[in-house]
Amino acid sequence: MFFRQLATREATLSYLFGCGSCNVAVAVDPVAGDEDWFIAEAARQNVRISHVIDTHVHADHYSGGRALAEKCGGLYSLHEANAGRVQFPFEPLKDGQRIDVGNVYIDVLHTPGHTPDSICLLVTDKRRAEAPWFVVTGDTLFVGAVGRPDLAGRETEMAGQIWDSLHGKLLGLPNEVEIYAGHVAGSVCGAGISGKPGSTIGFEKRWNPMLSLDRTAFVAALTAEIPPRPAEMERMVKSNLGL
């Protein structure tokens, strides 16, 4: 298995990973303008990008997902909740769906809260172990923080959904599972995000201040400290929806 993390604009992290021996890879959360990096890195690894996945419809940057999929011939994928919402064809992903990428497989976890369509990607390398190795958490769980709940305009409801997603889908994973999120410090998508680009489930359970709270306290804390909305948010969302 190979794994690449790209630090890009708006404190965003994008990913390219897959199976080098089977010559196939997946790109996650590419930012507009970075498409050529993915193409070049895939060529360097001698892999074909079979899927380009956005973990949600982004509100803080312009997605390069569709453009990259067109360039590389891969499927552009979003959670199925976006059917009828976005104005372009995409490959819908369902909770519990498995994507095979050679000797690597990805389990799709629907984790609504930051947005209704948010997903995380649980990744296993079958050549290493049958247990999952890492999870790409998008804007649901960050190193040291969790995603903001207000972008859909229902912050109390969505904060509760984030708690449910964290405790129902992520925090029950083995402690050694690594976490790779969608942002580092400097992003407006969460408050208190660390500058470190990776962690583990166990470390976050021990030290992330939001994860030890019960549901009521979590909702109160998360809705009490909401960062300013991203600049040009409405324009970015419209563009990412194809409007």
N, C-alpha and C positions, 0 to 999 in steps of 0.2 A: 504494500500500500504506500502511496505517496500522499503528502498533505502540504498544501501551501496556504498561507494566510496573507492577505494583502491589506495593509493599512492605507486607507485612502481618504477622500475628502469628508468633511463633517464628522471627523472622529469615527468613521465607519470602517468596519472590518468585513472583508469579503473572503470567499474560500474557493479553492479548487482542490479536489481530492478524488482518489479512485484507485483502480487496480492497474498498475503498470504492466504486469504480466499478461493481462487480457486486453490491454490498450484501450481502456475506457475510463471516463471521468465524469464528475458532476461539478458544475459551478453553482455557487450559492451567493445570492445578494450582490451581484455585480453592480457597480455604480456607472452611470453614463460617462463615457470617455475612457473607461478602463477596458473596453472590449478587446483591444489589441494586446493588452497584457495577458489576458486569458488565452487568446489564440496563440501567442508566442510561447507561453508556458506549457500549453498542451502539446505544441510541436516539440518543445524541448524534452518533454516526457514521453513523446511518441504515443499519445493517447487521443482518442476521439471524445469530445464532449457530448455525451448522450442526452443529458438533461441540464437545463438551466432553471434553477428554482429561486423564486423570491419567497422569503419566509412570511411576507405579508405585503400589502400594498403600502409602500413607504410614504411617509409624510415629511421627511427631513432631507431627502435628496432625490434626484432623478434616477430612476432605475435604468441600468443598461441591459436588463434581462432579455427583453424581446429582441433588441438589436444584436446581442451576442448570439442568441439562438438562431437568428436568421443567418448570421455569418458562419456559424459552425455547423448548422444543420441539425442541432439538437432540439428536443422538445422543450418549450417554455411552460413552466408549471407554477401553479398557484393552488391554494386550497379551494375546494369546490364551492365554498361559500361565496366566491366571487362570480359564479355563473349569473349572468344577467346584469351584473354590476359593471364589469369591464367591457370595453367596446372592441374586443379583439378575441380571436380564438386562443385557447390555452388548454394544456393538459391538466384536468382537475385531479387534485390529490385528496384522498380521504384519510380520516383518522384510522390508524392501524394498517394502512397500505404499506407494502414492502417493495422497494425499488432495488433490483439486482444490478450491481455494477461490477461485473466479473466476480472476483473473490471477496468483494465488499458488498454488504447490503445495508440499506437505509430504511428504517422504520419511521413512518410519518406519525407525529404526535400533534393532534389539534390542541392548541393551548390558547384559547381566546382570552382576552383581557386587555392587552395593549391595543389590539384591534380585534374585531370579531373573527378575522380570517387568519390570525397568527398561528404558525406551526413551528415545531422544533423537529430536528432531524437526528435520530438516534442511530449511530453508525457502528457497525461491527465488521471487523476484518477476520474472515473465516480462517485465514492462514495463521492467525495469532491465537484466537480463542473463539468459542461460541458465545462468550459474554460480550456485551457492548463495550466499545473502547472510549467513545466520546459522543457528546451531543452538541449540535449546533443549535443554540437557543434563541437566535434572532433577537427580538427586543422584549422577550418574556423574562429572562433571567440574565442579569449582568454579573460581572465580578464585583461583589460588594453592594449590589443594588438590584432593583427590579424595574420593569418597564413602567412608564407613565400610563395612567388609565383614562386620560381625559380627551383623547383625540377624536373619539366618536361622540363626544358631548354628553356622556352619561357616566361621569367619573366614579360615582359611588357604586353603581351597578358593575362597571367594568373592573373596578378595584377588587370587588368580590370575585369576579371571574378569574382574575389573575391569581388570587389566593387558591381558588379551586384548581386551576391549572397547575400551579406549582406543587400543591400537595397531592393532587390526583395523578399527575403524569411525570414529574421530575424528581421530587425529593425522595421517592421510593426507589430510585435507581441505586445501584451499588455505589458506595462512597468513593471508590477509585475511578469512577467514570469522569472523564475530563469534560470541562465546559468551555465552549468557544462561542462567544456572544457576537451580536451585531455591531457593538460599539465599545469604545473605551472612553476614558475621561475626556470631557470637552463636548460630548454629545448632549443635545437637549432632549433626548428620548428617555432620560431617567435622571434622578437626583442621586448624587453620591457615587457615581460609577468610578471604579478604580482605573488607573492607567495600565494595569497589568492585563495582557491580552489573553489570559487563560487561567483556569482554576480547576477545581474538582467539586463534585457534589458534596463530598464529605467536608471539605474546607469551608464551602459556602454555608452548609448547615451549621457549622460551628461558629463562624465569624460574620456572616452576612446579617446585619441587625434586623432585617425585615423577616427573616425566615423562622425566627423563634416566636413570632407573635401569633396569637389566635386570630380568627377571622375578623372579629369586630375591631380589635386593636390594629390589625393590619390595614383594614379599610380606612380607619381614622387617620393613621400615620401617613398612608400613601396619598390621601386626598388633602392632607394639610400642607404638603410641600410639593407643589406642582411647578415645574420650571415654565418660563415663558414659551409660548408656542413657537415652532420653527418659523424662521423667516420664509416668506413665499410658500407657506404650507399649502394653501388652497391651490395655487398654481401647480405645485409639485404633485399633489394628489390627482388633480385633473389630468395632468400629463401621464402619470402612471396608470390611470384608469383608461387612457386612450381617448379622452374627451376633447 
